[in-house]
């Protein structure tokens, strides 16, 4: 089955919406969490949901941020 351009766009929007929902959830948890290393973990997870695992790994290597700690 081949999707039309419009259907493919709708599917991408739905998939992006799921990733953004997860990213927002990570950020909200981070705002309610004490400790900078715990907040760091939530920020990295949010970035991973938005940009993907490979991009996040490359950015972490480039900018050399510390590992976060799950709460």
PQR file with spaces between the fields and no chain letter, atoms N, CA, C, O and H, PARSE charges and radii, in Angstrom:
ATOM       1  N    UNK     1       0.847   -1.184    0.000 -0.4000 1.5000
ATOM       2  CA   UNK     1       0.000    0.000    0.000 -0.0000 2.0000
ATOM       3  C    UNK     1       0.887    1.240    0.000  0.5500 1.7000
ATOM       4  O    UNK     1       1.833    1.338    0.781 -0.5500 1.4000
ATOM       5  N    UNK     2       0.582    2.149   -0.852 -0.4000 1.5000
ATOM       6  CA   UNK     2       1.353    3.394   -0.953 -0.0000 2.0000
ATOM       7  C    UNK     2       0.494    4.557   -0.467  0.5500 1.7000
ATOM       8  O    UNK     2      -0.660    4.706   -0.868 -0.5500 1.4000
ATOM       9  H    UNK     2      -0.186    2.069   -1.486  0.4000 1.0000
ATOM      10  N    UNK     3       1.071    5.366    0.394 -0.4000 1.5000
ATOM      11  CA   UNK     3       0.346    6.519    0.920 -0.0000 2.0000
ATOM      12  C    UNK     3       0.490    7.703   -0.025  0.5500 1.7000
ATOM      13  O    UNK     3       1.549    7.919   -0.613 -0.5500 1.4000
ATOM      14  H    UNK     3       2.008    5.245    0.720  0.4000 1.0000
ATOM      15  N    UNK     4      -0.583    8.460   -0.162 -0.4000 1.5000
ATOM      16  CA   UNK     4      -0.490    9.699   -0.932 -0.0000 2.0000
ATOM      17  C    UNK     4       0.353   10.688   -0.130  0.5500 1.7000
ATOM      18  O    UNK     4       0.602   10.483    1.058 -0.5500 1.4000
ATOM      19  H    UNK     4      -1.444    8.285    0.315  0.4000 1.0000
ATOM      20  N    UNK     5       0.783   11.747   -0.782 -0.4000 1.5000
ATOM      21  CA   UNK     5       1.594   12.757   -0.092 -0.0000 2.0000
ATOM      22  C    UNK     5       0.885   13.317    1.121  0.5500 1.7000
ATOM      23  O    UNK     5       1.502   13.507    2.169 -0.5500 1.4000
ATOM      24  H    UNK     5       0.580   11.913   -1.747  0.4000 1.0000
ATOM      25  N    UNK     6      -0.403   13.584    0.991 -0.4000 1.5000
ATOM      26  CA   UNK     6      -1.185   14.142    2.094 -0.0000 2.0000
ATOM      27  C    UNK     6      -1.285   13.142    3.249  0.5500 1.7000
ATOM      28  O    UNK     6      -1.156   13.521    4.413 -0.5500 1.4000
ATOM      29  H    UNK     6      -0.904   13.430    0.140  0.4000 1.0000
ATOM      30  N    UNK     7      -1.514   11.869    2.927 -0.4000 1.5000
ATOM      31  CA   UNK     7      -1.614   10.839    3.966 -0.0000 2.0000
ATOM      32  C    UNK     7      -0.269   10.654    4.668  0.5500 1.7000
ATOM      33  O    UNK     7      -0.220   10.487    5.887 -0.5500 1.4000
ATOM      34  H    UNK     7      -1.618   11.561    1.981  0.4000 1.0000
ATOM      35  N    UNK     8       0.811   10.684    3.906 -0.4000 1.5000
ATOM      36  CA   UNK     8       2.147   10.545    4.488 -0.0000 2.0000
ATOM      37  C    UNK     8       2.447   11.715    5.432  0.5500 1.7000
ATOM      38  O    UNK     8       3.030   11.528    6.500 -0.5500 1.4000
ATOM      39  H    UNK     8       0.772   10.820    2.916  0.4000 1.0000
ATOM      40  N    UNK     9       2.038   12.927    5.024 -0.4000 1.5000
ATOM      41  CA   UNK     9       2.228   14.100    5.884 -0.0000 2.0000
ATOM      42  C    UNK     9       1.461   13.953    7.193  0.5500 1.7000
ATOM      43  O    UNK     9       1.979   14.273    8.263 -0.5500 1.4000
ATOM      44  H    UNK     9       1.564   13.079    4.157  0.4000 1.0000
ATOM      45  N    UNK    10       0.224   13.468    7.104 -0.4000 1.5000
ATOM      46  CA   UNK    10      -0.584   13.268    8.306 -0.0000 2.0000
ATOM      47  C    UNK    10       0.067   12.237    9.229  0.5500 1.7000
ATOM      48  O    UNK    10       0.087   12.415   10.447 -0.5500 1.4000
ATOM      49  H    UNK    10      -0.197   13.208    6.235  0.4000 1.0000
ATOM      50  N    UNK    11       0.598   11.163    8.650 -0.4000 1.5000
ATOM      51  CA   UNK    11       1.250   10.130    9.447 -0.0000 2.0000
ATOM      52  C    UNK    11       2.488   10.692   10.149  0.5500 1.7000
ATOM      53  O    UNK    11       2.715   10.411   11.326 -0.5500 1.4000
ATOM      54  H    UNK    11       0.583   11.018    7.661  0.4000 1.0000
ATOM      55  N    UNK    12       3.288   11.486    9.429 -0.4000 1.5000
ATOM      56  CA   UNK    12       4.475   12.100   10.048 -0.0000 2.0000
ATOM      57  C    UNK    12       4.079   13.030   11.188  0.5500 1.7000
ATOM      58  O    UNK    12       4.745   13.060   12.223 -0.5500 1.4000
ATOM      59  H    UNK    12       3.104   11.714    8.473  0.4000 1.0000
ATOM      60  N    UNK    13       2.994   13.793   11.007 -0.4000 1.5000
ATOM      61  CA   UNK    13       2.529   14.694   12.062 -0.0000 2.0000
ATOM      62  C    UNK    13       2.099   13.912   13.289  0.5500 1.7000
ATOM      63  O    UNK    13       2.394   14.318   14.413 -0.5500 1.4000
ATOM      64  H    UNK    13       2.453   13.769   10.167  0.4000 1.0000
ATOM      65  N    UNK    14       1.409   12.797   13.095 -0.4000 1.5000
ATOM      66  CA   UNK    14       0.994   11.961   14.224 -0.0000 2.0000
ATOM      67  C    UNK    14       2.206   11.413   14.955  0.5500 1.7000
ATOM      68  O    UNK    14       2.260   11.439   16.185 -0.5500 1.4000
ATOM      69  H    UNK    14       1.169   12.467   12.182  0.4000 1.0000
ATOM      70  N    UNK    15       3.178   10.917   14.201 -0.4000 1.5000
ATOM      71  CA   UNK    15       4.377   10.356   14.823 -0.0000 2.0000
ATOM      72  C    UNK    15       5.159   11.436   15.558  0.5500 1.7000
ATOM      73  O    UNK    15       5.642   11.203   16.666 -0.5500 1.4000
ATOM      74  H    UNK    15       3.135   10.896   13.202  0.4000 1.0000
ATOM      75  N    UNK    16       5.290   12.607   14.958 -0.4000 1.5000
ATOM      76  CA   UNK    16       5.969   13.715   15.618 -0.0000 2.0000
ATOM      77  C    UNK    16       5.206   14.115   16.866  0.5500 1.7000
ATOM      78  O    UNK    16       5.808   14.420   17.895 -0.5500 1.4000
ATOM      79  H    UNK    16       4.897   12.796   14.058  0.4000 1.0000
ATOM      80  N    UNK    17       3.876   14.117   16.779 -0.4000 1.5000
ATOM      81  CA   UNK    17       3.061   14.456   17.938 -0.0000 2.0000
ATOM      82  C    UNK    17       3.321   13.526   19.107  0.5500 1.7000
ATOM      83  O    UNK    17       3.388   13.979   20.249 -0.5500 1.4000
ATOM      84  H    UNK    17       3.387   13.869   15.943  0.4000 1.0000
ATOM      85  N    UNK    18       3.470   12.228   18.843 -0.4000 1.5000
ATOM      86  CA   UNK    18       3.767   11.269   19.914 -0.0000 2.0000
ATOM      87  C    UNK    18       5.114   11.570   20.541  0.5500 1.7000
ATOM      88  O    UNK    18       5.256   11.528   21.763 -0.5500 1.4000
ATOM      89  H    UNK    18       3.416   11.860   17.915  0.4000 1.0000
ATOM      90  N    UNK    19       6.114   11.876   19.706 -0.4000 1.5000
ATOM      91  CA   UNK    19       7.446   12.193   20.225 -0.0000 2.0000
ATOM      92  C    UNK    19       7.419   13.477   21.044  0.5500 1.7000
ATOM      93  O    UNK    19       8.056   13.562   22.094 -0.5500 1.4000
ATOM      94  H    UNK    19       5.998   11.910   18.713  0.4000 1.0000
ATOM      95  N    UNK    20       6.685   14.469   20.567 -0.4000 1.5000
ATOM      96  CA   UNK    20       6.588   15.719   21.316 -0.0000 2.0000
ATOM      97  C    UNK    20       5.855   15.520   22.634  0.5500 1.7000
ATOM      98  O    UNK    20       6.231   16.112   23.646 -0.5500 1.4000
ATOM      99  H    UNK    20       6.168   14.400   19.714  0.4000 1.0000
ATOM     100  N    UNK    21       4.819   14.699   22.633 -0.4000 1.5000
ATOM     101  CA   UNK    21       4.109   14.399   23.881 -0.0000 2.0000
ATOM     102  C    UNK    21       5.058   13.770   24.901  0.5500 1.7000
ATOM     103  O    UNK    21       5.046   14.137   26.077 -0.5500 1.4000
ATOM     104  H    UNK    21       4.513   14.219   21.811  0.4000 1.0000
ATOM     105  N    UNK    22       5.869   12.835   24.451 -0.4000 1.5000
ATOM     106  CA   UNK    22       6.830   12.186   25.361 -0.0000 2.0000
ATOM     107  C    UNK    22       7.883   13.176   25.840  0.5500 1.7000
ATOM     108  O    UNK    22       8.280   13.153   27.005 -0.5500 1.4000
ATOM     109  H    UNK    22       5.879   12.537   23.497  0.4000 1.0000
ATOM     110  N    UNK    23       8.334   14.045   24.940 -0.4000 1.5000
ATOM     111  CA   UNK    23       9.325   15.052   25.315 -0.0000 2.0000
ATOM     112  C    UNK    23       8.750   16.008   26.356  0.5500 1.7000
ATOM     113  O    UNK    23       9.416   16.343   27.335 -0.5500 1.4000
ATOM     114  H    UNK    23       8.011   14.064   23.993  0.4000 1.0000
ATOM     115  N    UNK    24       7.519   16.441   26.142 -0.4000 1.5000
ATOM     116  CA   UNK    24       6.868   17.338   27.108 -0.0000 2.0000
ATOM     117  C    UNK    24       6.723   16.643   28.457  0.5500 1.7000
ATOM     118  O    UNK    24       6.938   17.264   29.498 -0.5500 1.4000
ATOM     119  H    UNK    24       6.977   16.169   25.346  0.4000 1.0000
ATOM     120  N    UNK    25       6.363   15.370   28.450 -0.4000 1.5000
ATOM     121  CA   UNK    25       6.253   14.621   29.705 -0.0000 2.0000
ATOM     122  C    UNK    25       7.592   14.579   30.441  0.5500 1.7000
ATOM     123  O    UNK    25       7.634   14.764   31.657 -0.5500 1.4000
ATOM     124  H    UNK    25       6.188   14.866   27.604  0.4000 1.0000
ATOM     125  N    UNK    26       8.682   14.337   29.717 -0.4000 1.5000
ATOM     126  CA   UNK    26      10.015   14.331   30.332 -0.0000 2.0000
ATOM     127  C    UNK    26      10.347   15.694   30.939  0.5500 1.7000
ATOM     128  O    UNK    26      10.876   15.777   32.048 -0.5500 1.4000
ATOM     129  H    UNK    26       8.648   14.186   28.729  0.4000 1.0000
ATOM     130  N    UNK    27      10.034   16.749   30.208 -0.4000 1.5000
ATOM     131  CA   UNK    27      10.314   18.098   30.714 -0.0000 2.0000
ATOM     132  C    UNK    27       9.480   18.416   31.951  0.5500 1.7000
ATOM     133  O    UNK    27       9.983   19.018   32.899 -0.5500 1.4000
ATOM     134  H    UNK    27       9.604   16.681   29.308  0.4000 1.0000
ATOM     135  N    UNK    28       8.218   18.019   31.946 -0.4000 1.5000
ATOM     136  CA   UNK    28       7.369   18.261   33.123 -0.0000 2.0000
ATOM     137  C    UNK    28       7.883   17.503   34.341  0.5500 1.7000
ATOM     138  O    UNK    28       7.898   18.044   35.447 -0.5500 1.4000
ATOM     139  H    UNK    28       7.810   17.530   31.175  0.4000 1.0000
ATOM     140  N    UNK    29       8.305   16.251   34.147 -0.4000 1.5000
ATOM     141  CA   UNK    29       8.888   15.497   35.265 -0.0000 2.0000
ATOM     142  C    UNK    29      10.153   16.187   35.768  0.5500 1.7000
ATOM     143  O    UNK    29      10.395   16.260   36.973 -0.5500 1.4000
ATOM     144  H    UNK    29       8.293   15.811   33.249  0.4000 1.0000
ATOM     145  N    UNK    30      10.962   16.697   34.824 -0.4000 1.5000
ATOM     146  CA   UNK    30      12.186   17.384   35.213 -0.0000 2.0000
ATOM     147  C    UNK    30      11.917   18.628   36.035  0.5500 1.7000
ATOM     148  O    UNK    30      12.676   18.941   36.952 -0.5500 1.4000
ATOM     149  H    UNK    30      10.765   16.638   33.845  0.4000 1.0000
ATOM     150  N    UNK    31      10.853   19.337   35.723 -0.4000 1.5000
ATOM     151  CA   UNK    31      10.511   20.539   36.484 -0.0000 2.0000
ATOM     152  C    UNK    31      10.077   20.216   37.908  0.5500 1.7000
ATOM     153  O    UNK    31      10.166   21.064   38.797 -0.5500 1.4000
ATOM     154  H    UNK    31      10.236   19.083   34.978  0.4000 1.0000
ATOM     155  N    UNK    32       9.608   18.992   38.125 -0.4000 1.5000
ATOM     156  CA   UNK    32       9.149   18.590   39.454 -0.0000 2.0000
ATOM     157  C    UNK    32      10.213   17.811   40.235  0.5500 1.7000
ATOM     158  O    UNK    32       9.960   17.357   41.351 -0.5500 1.4000
ATOM     159  H    UNK    32       9.535   18.303   37.404  0.4000 1.0000
ATOM     160  N    UNK    33      11.400   17.660   39.644 -0.4000 1.5000
ATOM     161  CA   UNK    33      12.446   16.831   40.223 -0.0000 2.0000
ATOM     162  C    UNK    33      13.530   17.705   40.840  0.5500 1.7000
ATOM     163  O    UNK    33      13.956   18.695   40.246 -0.5500 1.4000
ATOM     164  H    UNK    33      11.605   18.029   38.738  0.4000 1.0000
ATOM     165  N    UNK    34      13.968   17.334   42.030 -0.4000 1.5000
ATOM     166  CA   UNK    34      15.079   18.041   42.675 -0.0000 2.0000
ATOM     167  C    UNK    34      16.409   17.516   42.148  0.5500 1.7000
ATOM     168  O    UNK    34      16.516   16.350   41.768 -0.5500 1.4000
ATOM     169  H    UNK    34      13.621   16.530   42.513  0.4000 1.0000
ATOM     170  N    UNK    35      17.397   18.359   42.127 -0.4000 1.5000
ATOM     171  CA   UNK    35      18.759   17.952   41.794 -0.0000 2.0000
ATOM     172  C    UNK    35      19.080   18.133   40.313  0.5500 1.7000
ATOM     173  O    UNK    35      18.345   17.680   39.435 -0.5500 1.4000
ATOM     174  H    UNK    35      17.311   19.306   42.436  0.4000 1.0000
ATOM     175  N    UNK    36      20.189   18.802   40.065 -0.4000 1.5000
ATOM     176  CA   UNK    36      20.557   19.133   38.681 -0.0000 2.0000
ATOM     177  C    UNK    36      20.855   17.906   37.834  0.5500 1.7000
ATOM     178  O    UNK    36      20.554   17.896   36.641 -0.5500 1.4000
ATOM     179  H    UNK    36      20.786   19.170   40.778  0.4000 1.0000
ATOM     180  N    UNK    37      21.445   16.865   38.430 -0.4000 1.5000
ATOM     181  CA   UNK    37      21.740   15.671   37.637 -0.0000 2.0000
ATOM     182  C    UNK    37      20.461   14.927   37.236  0.5500 1.7000
ATOM     183  O    UNK    37      20.398   14.313   36.172 -0.5500 1.4000
ATOM     184  H    UNK    37      21.690   16.874   39.400  0.4000 1.0000
ATOM     185  N    UNK    38      19.458   14.991   38.093 -0.4000 1.5000
ATOM     186  CA   UNK    38      18.174   14.381   37.750 -0.0000 2.0000
ATOM     187  C    UNK    38      17.475   15.196   36.653  0.5500 1.7000
ATOM     188  O    UNK    38      16.881   14.632   35.734 -0.5500 1.4000
ATOM     189  H    UNK    38      19.509   15.490   38.958  0.4000 1.0000
ATOM     190  N    UNK    39      17.551   16.523   36.762 -0.4000 1.5000
ATOM     191  CA   UNK    39      16.978   17.385   35.729 -0.0000 2.0000
ATOM     192  C    UNK    39      17.706   17.173   34.398  0.5500 1.7000
ATOM     193  O    UNK    39      17.085   17.165   33.336 -0.5500 1.4000
ATOM     194  H    UNK    39      18.033   16.981   37.509  0.4000 1.0000
ATOM     195  N    UNK    40      19.020   17.002   34.470 -0.4000 1.5000
ATOM     196  CA   UNK    40      19.838   16.750   33.268 -0.0000 2.0000
ATOM     197  C    UNK    40      19.358   15.483   32.551  0.5500 1.7000
ATOM     198  O    UNK    40      19.261   15.464   31.324 -0.5500 1.4000
ATOM     199  H    UNK    40      19.525   17.008   35.334  0.4000 1.0000
ATOM     200  N    UNK    41      19.063   14.449   33.299 -0.4000 1.5000
ATOM     201  CA   UNK    41      18.572   13.200   32.712 -0.0000 2.0000
ATOM     202  C    UNK    41      17.259   13.433   31.956  0.5500 1.7000
ATOM     203  O    UNK    41      17.087   12.938   30.842 -0.5500 1.4000
ATOM     204  H    UNK    41      19.141   14.465   34.295  0.4000 1.0000
ATOM     205  N    UNK    42      16.351   14.175   32.554 -0.4000 1.5000
ATOM     206  CA   UNK    42      15.059   14.436   31.917 -0.0000 2.0000
ATOM     207  C    UNK    42      15.217   15.283   30.654  0.5500 1.7000
ATOM     208  O    UNK    42      14.527   15.055   29.661 -0.5500 1.4000
ATOM     209  H    UNK    42      16.491   14.577   33.459  0.4000 1.0000
ATOM     210  N    UNK    43      16.116   16.251   30.693 -0.4000 1.5000
ATOM     211  CA   UNK    43      16.351   17.082   29.511 -0.0000 2.0000
ATOM     212  C    UNK    43      16.922   16.247   28.367  0.5500 1.7000
ATOM     213  O    UNK    43      16.522   16.405   27.213 -0.5500 1.4000
ATOM     214  H    UNK    43      16.677   16.436   31.500  0.4000 1.0000
ATOM     215  N    UNK    44      17.850   15.365   28.693 -0.4000 1.5000
ATOM     216  CA   UNK    44      18.439   14.507   27.661 -0.0000 2.0000
ATOM     217  C    UNK    44      17.390   13.555   27.077  0.5500 1.7000
ATOM     218  O    UNK    44      17.372   13.318   25.869 -0.5500 1.4000
ATOM     219  H    UNK    44      18.175   15.236   29.630  0.4000 1.0000
ATOM     220  N    UNK    45      16.531   13.020   27.918 -0.4000 1.5000
ATOM     221  CA   UNK    45      15.461   12.142   27.434 -0.0000 2.0000
ATOM     222  C    UNK    45      14.507   12.911   26.518  0.5500 1.7000
ATOM     223  O    UNK    45      14.076   12.383   25.493 -0.5500 1.4000
ATOM     224  H    UNK    45      16.546   13.213   28.899  0.4000 1.0000
ATOM     225  N    UNK    46      14.177   14.144   26.876 -0.4000 1.5000
ATOM     226  CA   UNK    46      13.303   14.964   26.042 -0.0000 2.0000
ATOM     227  C    UNK    46      13.959   15.203   24.679  0.5500 1.7000
ATOM     228  O    UNK    46      13.303   15.083   23.645 -0.5500 1.4000
ATOM     229  H    UNK    46      14.527   14.573   27.709  0.4000 1.0000
ATOM     230  N    UNK    47      15.233   15.537   24.678 -0.4000 1.5000
ATOM     231  CA   UNK    47      15.955   15.748   23.428 -0.0000 2.0000
ATOM     232  C    UNK    47      15.964   14.479   22.587  0.5500 1.7000
ATOM     233  O    UNK    47      15.803   14.534   21.368 -0.5500 1.4000
ATOM     234  H    UNK    47      15.766   15.634   25.518  0.4000 1.0000
ATOM     235  N    UNK    48      16.149   13.354   23.232 -0.4000 1.5000
ATOM     236  CA   UNK    48      16.162   12.067   22.528 -0.0000 2.0000
ATOM     237  C    UNK    48      14.815   11.815   21.839  0.5500 1.7000
ATOM     238  O    UNK    48      14.780   11.308   20.717 -0.5500 1.4000
ATOM     239  H    UNK    48      16.280   13.309   24.222  0.4000 1.0000
ATOM     240  N    UNK    49      13.729   12.159   22.492 -0.4000 1.5000
ATOM     241  CA   UNK    49      12.405   11.971   21.888 -0.0000 2.0000
ATOM     242  C    UNK    49      12.192   12.889   20.686  0.5500 1.7000
ATOM     243  O    UNK    49      11.531   12.506   19.721 -0.5500 1.4000
ATOM     244  H    UNK    49      13.757   12.570   23.403  0.4000 1.0000
ATOM     245  N    UNK    50      12.745   14.084   20.742 -0.4000 1.5000
ATOM     246  CA   UNK    50      12.556   15.042   19.650 -0.0000 2.0000
ATOM     247  C    UNK    50      13.526   14.780   18.495  0.5500 1.7000
ATOM     248  O    UNK    50      13.119   14.742   17.334 -0.5500 1.4000
ATOM     249  H    UNK    50      13.282   14.395   21.526  0.4000 1.0000
ATOM     250  N    UNK    51      14.805   14.600   18.818 -0.4000 1.5000
ATOM     251  CA   UNK    51      15.841   14.548   17.777 -0.0000 2.0000
ATOM     252  C    UNK    51      16.297   13.135   17.431  0.5500 1.7000
ATOM     253  O    UNK    51      16.932   12.934   16.396 -0.5500 1.4000
ATOM     254  H    UNK    51      15.135   14.631   19.761  0.4000 1.0000
ATOM     255  N    UNK    52      15.993   12.172   18.261 -0.4000 1.5000
ATOM     256  CA   UNK    52      16.423   10.802   17.998 -0.0000 2.0000
ATOM     257  C    UNK    52      17.689   10.454   18.756  0.5500 1.7000
ATOM     258  O    UNK    52      18.435   11.332   19.191 -0.5500 1.4000
ATOM     259  H    UNK    52      15.477   12.335   19.102  0.4000 1.0000
ATOM     260  N    UNK    53      17.915    9.170   18.904 -0.4000 1.5000
ATOM     261  CA   UNK    53      19.031    8.675   19.707 -0.0000 2.0000
ATOM     262  C    UNK    53      20.392    9.007   19.098  0.5500 1.7000
ATOM     263  O    UNK    53      21.298    9.461   19.797 -0.5500 1.4000
ATOM     264  H    UNK    53      17.309    8.457   18.550  0.4000 1.0000
ATOM     265  N    UNK    54      20.529    8.781   17.799 -0.4000 1.5000
ATOM     266  CA   UNK    54      21.830    9.016   17.150 -0.0000 2.0000
ATOM     267  C    UNK    54      22.220   10.496   17.194  0.5500 1.7000
ATOM     268  O    UNK    54      23.373   10.822   17.474 -0.5500 1.4000
ATOM     269  H    UNK    54      19.793    8.413   17.231  0.4000 1.0000
ATOM     270  N    UNK    55      21.273   11.387   16.920 -0.4000 1.5000
ATOM     271  CA   UNK    55      21.568   12.813   16.944 -0.0000 2.0000
ATOM     272  C    UNK    55      21.939   13.244   18.362  0.5500 1.7000
ATOM     273  O    UNK    55      22.864   14.033   18.555 -0.5500 1.4000
ATOM     274  H    UNK    55      20.336   11.122   16.692  0.4000 1.0000
ATOM     275  N    UNK    56      21.213   12.721   19.351 -0.4000 1.5000
ATOM     276  CA   UNK    56      21.484   13.074   20.743 -0.0000 2.0000
ATOM     277  C    UNK    56      22.880   12.605   21.157  0.5500 1.7000
ATOM     278  O    UNK    56      23.599   13.335   21.840 -0.5500 1.4000
ATOM     279  H    UNK    56      20.462   12.080   19.194  0.4000 1.0000
ATOM     280  N    UNK    57      23.264   11.404   20.754 -0.4000 1.5000
ATOM     281  CA   UNK    57      24.618   10.897   21.059 -0.0000 2.0000
ATOM     282  C    UNK    57      25.688   11.784   20.425  0.5500 1.7000
ATOM     283  O    UNK    57      26.695   12.106   21.056 -0.5500 1.4000
ATOM     284  H    UNK    57      22.680   10.811   20.199  0.4000 1.0000
ATOM     285  N    UNK    58      25.461   12.175   19.168 -0.4000 1.5000
ATOM     286  CA   UNK    58      26.431   13.035   18.483 -0.0000 2.0000
ATOM     287  C    UNK    58      26.527   14.403   19.159  0.5500 1.7000
ATOM     288  O    UNK    58      27.624   14.937   19.321 -0.5500 1.4000
ATOM     289  H    UNK    58      24.643   11.913   18.655  0.4000 1.0000
ATOM     290  N    UNK    59      25.394   14.970   19.553 -0.4000 1.5000
ATOM     291  CA   UNK    59      25.396   16.272   20.229 -0.0000 2.0000
ATOM     292  C    UNK    59      26.086   16.174   21.580  0.5500 1.7000
ATOM     293  O    UNK    59      26.821   17.078   21.976 -0.5500 1.4000
ATOM     294  H    UNK    59      24.503   14.536   19.422  0.4000 1.0000
ATOM     295  N    UNK    60      25.848   15.072   22.289 -0.4000 1.5000
ATOM     296  CA   UNK    60      26.480   14.887   23.597 -0.0000 2.0000
ATOM     297  C    UNK    60      27.998   14.800   23.444  0.5500 1.7000
ATOM     298  O    UNK    60      28.739   15.359   24.253 -0.5500 1.4000
ATOM     299  H    UNK    60      25.250   14.337   21.968  0.4000 1.0000
ATOM     300  N    UNK    61      28.454   14.108   22.419 -0.4000 1.5000
ATOM     301  CA   UNK    61      29.895   14.018   22.165 -0.0000 2.0000
ATOM     302  C    UNK    61      30.476   15.379   21.795  0.5500 1.7000
ATOM     303  O    UNK    61      31.578   15.727   22.220 -0.5500 1.4000
ATOM     304  H    UNK    61      27.852   13.654   21.762  0.4000 1.0000
ATOM     305  N    UNK    62      29.737   16.141   21.007 -0.4000 1.5000
ATOM     306  CA   UNK    62      30.212   17.461   20.567 -0.0000 2.0000
ATOM     307  C    UNK    62      30.265   18.467   21.714  0.5500 1.7000
ATOM     308  O    UNK    62      31.241   19.204   21.853 -0.5500 1.4000
ATOM     309  H    UNK    62      28.842   15.859   20.662  0.4000 1.0000
ATOM     310  N    UNK    63      29.217   18.497   22.535 -0.4000 1.5000
ATOM     311  CA   UNK    63      29.117   19.508   23.586 -0.0000 2.0000
ATOM     312  C    UNK    63      29.577   19.011   24.946  0.5500 1.7000
ATOM     313  O    UNK    63      29.701   19.797   25.885 -0.5500 1.4000
ATOM     314  H    UNK    63      28.424   17.898   22.423  0.4000 1.0000
ATOM     315  N    UNK    64      29.831   17.706   25.058 -0.4000 1.5000
ATOM     316  CA   UNK    64      30.442   17.095   26.243 -0.0000 2.0000
ATOM     317  C    UNK    64      29.703   17.428   27.542  0.5500 1.7000
ATOM     318  O    UNK    64      30.322   17.884   28.504 -0.5500 1.4000
ATOM     319  H    UNK    64      29.730   17.068   24.295  0.4000 1.0000
ATOM     320  N    UNK    65      28.379   17.203   27.577 -0.4000 1.5000
ATOM     321  CA   UNK    65      27.652   17.432   28.811 -0.0000 2.0000
ATOM     322  C    UNK    65      27.724   16.196   29.694  0.5500 1.7000
ATOM     323  O    UNK    65      27.976   15.088   29.219 -0.5500 1.4000
ATOM     324  H    UNK    65      27.876   16.833   26.796  0.4000 1.0000
ATOM     325  N    UNK    66      27.499   16.403   30.978 -0.4000 1.5000
ATOM     326  CA   UNK    66      27.556   15.315   31.942 -0.0000 2.0000
ATOM     327  C    UNK    66      26.339   14.413   31.835  0.5500 1.7000
ATOM     328  O    UNK    66      25.263   14.841   31.418 -0.5500 1.4000
ATOM     329  H    UNK    66      27.294   17.303   31.364  0.4000 1.0000
ATOM     330  N    UNK    67      26.529   13.156   32.220 -0.4000 1.5000
ATOM     331  CA   UNK    67      25.410   12.228   32.252 -0.0000 2.0000
ATOM     332  C    UNK    67      24.434   12.628   33.354  0.5500 1.7000
ATOM     333  O    UNK    67      24.836   13.013   34.452 -0.5500 1.4000
ATOM     334  H    UNK    67      27.403   12.809   32.559  0.4000 1.0000
ATOM     335  N    UNK    68      23.155   12.530   33.039 -0.4000 1.5000
ATOM     336  CA   UNK    68      22.147   12.749   34.041 -0.0000 2.0000
ATOM     337  C    UNK    68      21.897   11.452   34.815  0.5500 1.7000
ATOM     338  O    UNK    68      22.314   10.375   34.389 -0.5500 1.4000
ATOM     339  H    UNK    68      22.829   12.217   32.147  0.4000 1.0000
ATOM     340  N    UNK    69      21.228   11.566   35.930 -0.4000 1.5000
ATOM     341  CA   UNK    69      20.914   10.426   36.774 -0.0000 2.0000
ATOM     342  C    UNK    69      19.396   10.306   36.857  0.5500 1.7000
ATOM     343  O    UNK    69      18.718   11.258   37.242 -0.5500 1.4000
ATOM     344  H    UNK    69      20.890   12.441   36.276  0.4000 1.0000
ATOM     345  N    UNK    70      18.851    9.124   36.492 -0.4000 1.5000
ATOM     346  CA   UNK    70      17.392    8.968   36.621 -0.0000 2.0000
ATOM     347  C    UNK    70      16.934    9.164   38.075  0.5500 1.7000
ATOM     348  O    UNK    70      17.622    8.761   39.013 -0.5500 1.4000
ATOM     349  H    UNK    70      19.402    8.350   36.179  0.4000 1.0000
ATOM     350  N    UNK    71      15.789    9.775   38.238 -0.4000 1.5000
ATOM     351  CA   UNK    71      15.262   10.014   39.598 -0.0000 2.0000
ATOM     352  C    UNK    71      14.608    8.767   40.128  0.5500 1.7000
ATOM     353  O    UNK    71      14.105    8.764   41.251 -0.5500 1.4000
ATOM     354  H    UNK    71      15.230   10.102   37.476  0.4000 1.0000
